[in-house]
Amino acid sequence: MRNKKTVEKHPIHVKSGDKVVITSGKDKGKVSSVKKVITSENKVIVEGANIVTKAQKAQGGNQGGLIKTEAAMDSSKVMLYCSACEKATRIKYDVIDNKKVRVCKKCGERID
């Protein structure tokens, strides 16, 4: 019997709607927003990045063919984009007014 590869769940540093910079792969350097976060697999779907072509069968009234869509990528391949310093940055968490907020490590600007 083979052991299934288990994926460790880590808290993901980005949320859907965040602006991110892709740090590796064919879309390296691209700035875009996060469409969806898949926490169970530590993956994110970024708008307009990691485009793959899928063959779709015709169903009902819809026409089939080759469809281009965004595929999920590992969350470690993206960094949060700070609009204040216009760079990719890591984040730290601060408590402001009894709320936990994300803050840019480089310029100290509040992200949430």
N, C-alpha and C positions, 0 to 999 in steps of 0.2 A: 504494500500500500504506500502511496505517495502522500506526503504531508502537503496540505494546502498552504500556500504562502499567505501569511496573515499580514494585514496592513495595520500598523499602529495608528491609532487616532490621536492626532495632535490638534490643538486649537488652531484654526486657520486665521492668519493675520489680516485677511481682506474680507470685505462683505460685498454682496451684490450691489452694483451701482458705483463702486469705488473706481477711481482712475488708477490704472496700473501701468508699469513699464515691464515689458517682457525682457528677461535677462539672458535667455539662451534659446537656441533653436533657430528655425528658419525665419522667424519674425522678430529676431533680436533687435531691441531698441524701439520697437513700436509702442506708442502710447495709446491706450484704449480703455474702455470701461468693462467691468466684470458683469456678465449676463447672469450667471448662475454659479452657486457654490455647492459642491457635492462633498459634504463633510465626512461621509462614511468612507470615501475613497481618497481624501485629501486632494481633491482636484477642483479646478475652476474652469469655466467656459468664458473665454474672453471674446468680445465682439470684434469680428473681422480678423481674427488671428487663428492659426492652426487650422486652416481650411483644408478639408478633405472632400473627395468626390465619392459619392455613394451611388450605386445602381438601385433605382427604385422601380418596383413593378407597378404597372397601372392597376389602380383599384377604384371601383365605382366609376364616377365620371372624371376622375383625375387621370391626367396623362402621366405615363411613366417616363423613365429616362435617367440621365446622369444628373444628380443633384449635388450642388456644392453646399456644404454646411460646416459649422464650427465644431471641432472635436474638443473634448476635455483635455486639459494639460495639468501636470502636477503643480500644486500651489507654490512649491519652492522655486519655480521658474518665473515667478512674477514678484515685483516689488511695488509697494505703494508709491504713487506719484504725488509729491507735494506741490500744489499750485503756487504756493508763496515763494519757495526757492527754486521752483521749476526743475526739480531733480528727483530721481528715484531715491527713496529713503527708507530706513528702518523706522519702526515706531516704538514709543514707550507709552506706558499707561500712567496717567496722573489722575488724582481725585480732585475735581473742581466742583464746588457747590454740592458735595456729597454724591457726585456722579463720576463714574469711571469713564474717562475720555481718552482717545488716542491723540498723541502729540508727536510731531515730527522731531526726530533725533537731531537733525542738522540745524534747523532754525527755531525750534520750539513752538511753531505755529500749531494751533488746535485743528485737528482734522475732522472730527465729528461735528 
